[in-house]
C-alpha cells in the first residue's frame, strides 16, 4: 500500500513539473508575440499562463509535503496539505483573473495600432497544448486521487476556453480593425472573467473536502461490500469516510455475533480492516468499532419487565 502511494506521489510530481515547464514556455511566447503584435487578448492569455506556472508549483509542493509519512504530531499523515494547496490554486486563479480583466478593461478606448495577424498562432498553439494537458492531468489526478492535480486539470481546461475566447476576439479585431479594434480588449477581459469563475469553483470544491464531505455512494458501497465479505461480519451499522490527502480514512461500525469473545471479535475486525485496505487502493486506513448484531433487540429484551413467579403460566 505504501509503495503504491509513493508511486502515485512520484507520478503526480512529474506531471506537475512538466506542466510548469510547458506553461512557462507558453507564457513567454504569448506575452512576447502579443506585445509585438499589439494584441491585448494574447498578452492577457500569456499572463494567465504565467499564473499557471505558479499554480503548478503549488501542486508540486503539495504533493511533495503530502508524501511525508505519518509522525507523532500528524498520525493521519500530511495528506491534507495537498488539499490546502488546491485551495491556494483557486485563490491564485481568482486573483489573477481579476488583475487580467482589470488590465484589459483599462485598454478600452485607448487609441493604438490594430493587432497583427501573427498574434493568432500562439493562441492556436496554446489551445491545442492546454486541451491535451487538461486530459492528462485529469486522468492522473483521478487515478491517484489528487485534489490539487484535478484542480490544475480544470485550470488547463479553462485555459483552453480562455484561449478560444481570446482567439475569437482577436479574429474579430483583425476582420475589421477600424470598427472592432476594441474587441481585442474585451477578449482579454473575457479571459480574466473565465479565470475568476474557475478559481471560485476550485475553492468551493476544495472547501467541501476540508469539511470532510463524504465520497460518493459508489465508493461507500465498495467499503460495505468489502467488509461484509469477511466471515463473521454480520452487518454494518455506520460507515463514514473523510479525505486526508490522496486517500480516505474510513470509520466503520461492524456488527458481529453477540456471543463471541472479545478476542474473536477483534480478529474479525482486523480481517475487515485488512480486506478493505487490500481491495480499495483509495483507502489509507480503517477504524473498526465492533458492536453486537441485533443490538436493538437485545436492549428490548433487557428492558422487558419480568413476570412475577406466581403469574407465569
N, C-alpha and C positions, 0 to 999 in steps of 0.2 A: 504493500500500500504506500509506504513512504517513498519507494523508488518511483512509483507511478506519479506521485505528487511532484517529486523532484524533476522528473522528465517534463511534466506539464509546465512547471515554472520555467525551465530552460527554453521550451518551445515559445512560451509567451514572451520571454525576454528577447529572443531572437527576432520575433515578429515586430516587437516594439522598436528595436534598434534599426531594423530595415526600414520601418515606417519613418523614423526620424531622418534617415539619410535621404529617402525619396522626397519627403516633404521639404527638406532644406533645399534640394536641387530645384524643385518646382517653384518654391517661393522666390529664390534668387532669379530664376528665369522669368517668371511673370512680372516681378517688380521691375527688373531691368528693361525688358521689352515694353512693358506698359508705360514706363516713364519716357522712353524714346519714342514710342508710338502715340503718346499723349492720350492714353486711354485710362480713365478713372476706374472703369469696371475691371480691367485687367490688373491694375495696381491693387485694388481692393481685394480681389481674389488672391493676389500674391501675399498680402498681409494676413489673410485668413490662413494661408498655407504656413506662414511663419508661426502663427499660433499653434498649428498642428505639430510643429517640431517640439514646442514646449509641452503640449498635452501628451505626446508620445513619450517624452522624457518622464512625465509624471507616471505614466503607465509602467514604464521600465522600473522606476523607483518603487512603485507599489508592489510589483511582482517580486522585486529583489528583497524587500523587507518581509513580505508575506511568506517567503520561502524559509525564513528562520524557524527553527524547531521550537516547541513549547519550552518554557522555563518556569522557574518558581513564581515569578510575578505575572506570567502570562500562560496559565495552564491550558488555555484553549488555543494557544499559538498566536501568531501575529497576522493571521489572515485578514482581519478586518481593516488593516492598513491599506490593503488593496482596494477595499470598498471606499475608504476615505479618499483615495486618490481619484476614484471615479467621480466622487463629489467635486473634487478640485478641478477635474477636467470640465465638468459642467459649468463651474463658476468662471473659469478662464474663457470658455467659449462665449458665455453671456457677456462678459466684459469686453471681449474682443469684438463681438458683433455690434455692441453699442458704439465703440470707437470707430469701427469701419463705416457704419451708417452715418454717424455724425460727420466724419471726414468727407464722405461722398456728397452729403447734402450741402456742405459748405462750398462745394464747387458749382452748385446750381446757379446759373445766372452770370457766372464769371466768363468773360469772353476769352477764348483761346482757339488755337487751331483745331480742326476736326481730327479725330483719331485716324491713325494709319491702318491699312489692311494687315500689316504684319502682326498686329496685336491679337489677331484671331487664332493663330496656330498654337500659342502657349495654352490658351483656354481649351482647345481641342485635345491637346496632349494631356492636360490635367484632367479633363473629363474622363478619358479612357483609363488613365492610371488610377484615379480615385475610385472608379467603379470596381476595378479589379482588386484594389486594396481593401475596399469595404467587404467584398465577398470573402477574401482570405481571412481577414481579422474576425469577421463574424463566425466563420467556420471554426477557427481555432479557439475563439473566445467561448463559444458554446461547448466545444469539446473539452476544454479544461475548466469550465465554469468560472471564467474570469469576468467580473462585472466591469472592470476598467477596460479590458480589451473589447468587450461588446460595446461599451460606450464609445470607444475610439472608432469602432467599425461604423456606428451610427454617424459619427462625426464625418468619416470619409464619404458615407452615402450622401450626407447633406452637402459635402464639398462638391460632389458631382452635380447636385441640383443647383448649387450656387454658381458653379462654372457654366452650367447651361443658361442660367438667368443672365449672367454677365455676357455670355456669347450672344444671346438674343438681343440684348440691349445694344451691344456693340455693332451688331449687324444692322440694326435699325438706324443707328447713327451713321454708319457707313453708306447706307442706302440713299439717304437724303441729308447730308451733313448740315445744310443751312436750316432745315426745318426741324430736324430731330437730333441735333448735336447733344441736347440736354438728356437724351435717352441714355447715354453712356453714364452720366452721373447718377441717374435713377437706378440704373443697373447695379452700380456699386452699392447704392443704398439697399437694394433688394438683397444683395449678398449679406450685408450686415444683419438685416432682419431675419433672414433664414438661419444665420448662426445663432442669434439670440434665442429663437424658438427651440433650436436643437439643444442649446445649453440648459434652458429651463426644463426641457423634457428629461435630459440626462440627470439633472439634480433631483427631479421628482422620483425617478426610478431608483436612484441610489438611496434616497431617504427612506423609501419603502424597505430596502434591505437592512438599513441601520435600525429600523423599527421592528426587526425580527418578523417580517412578513413571511407567512408560511409559503412553501413551494406549492406548485400546482397539484391538483388531486391525483394526477397520474403518478407523480413521484411518491406521494404518500401511500398510494395503493401498492407500489412496489415494496415499500418498507413493511407494510402489513403482511403481504404475501410471503415475503422472505422470512418474517418472524413466525408466522403460522406454519411454515414448512418444517419447523423443528419439532421432533417428537416430544410430547409433553406440554406443548404450548396450546392451551385450550381457547384462548381468546385475547383480544386487546381492548382494554378499557379506555385508554387515552393514547394518543400518539401526536407528538409535536416535533417540529424541526425548525432550526434557525441557522442562517448562513453566517459563517465565521471566516470568510475569505473565499478561497476557491472551492471549499466543501461545506457540508452541513453537519451540525451536531443534532442528534435525534434524542428525544426524551420519550420513553415508551413504558406504559403500564401494562405488564404482562399478567394474564390470568393462568394459574396452574391449579392442579388438583389440591384441595384444601388439606387432605390427609398426608401430603408429602412432608418430609423433614426439611429443615432449613437447608441442609447440605444438598439434598436432591433438587430443591427449588433453585438454589444457587447454580447448580450445574446446568439446568435448563436455561436460566437467564444468560449464563456465559455462552452457551451454544447459540442462543438467539443473537447475541451481540456479534459473535464471530461470523455467523451466517450473513447478517446484514452487511457487515463491512466487506466480506468477501464477494458478495454478489453485486453490491452497489458501490461503484467507484466514486460516486459523488458524496458519500457519507464518510466523514472523518472519524466519528466515534458515536457510540450509543450508550446512553444511561438507562438501564433497565430496572424498573421498580416492580417487584413481584407482589401480586395480590391473589387471594383465593378465588377460584372460579365460583360464580353464583353467590357473591358476597351479599347482595340484597336479600336473597332467600335465607341465608344464614342469619342475618340480622333480624328478619321477621320471625324466625323460629325462636331466637333468643328472647325477643320481646313478648312473645305469646305467653299469657299467664297460664300457669299450670293449674289443673283442676284439683280440688281437694280429694284426698284419698277415698272418702266416702261417696263422692259423686261419680267416680269412674264406673263405667258400665262395661 
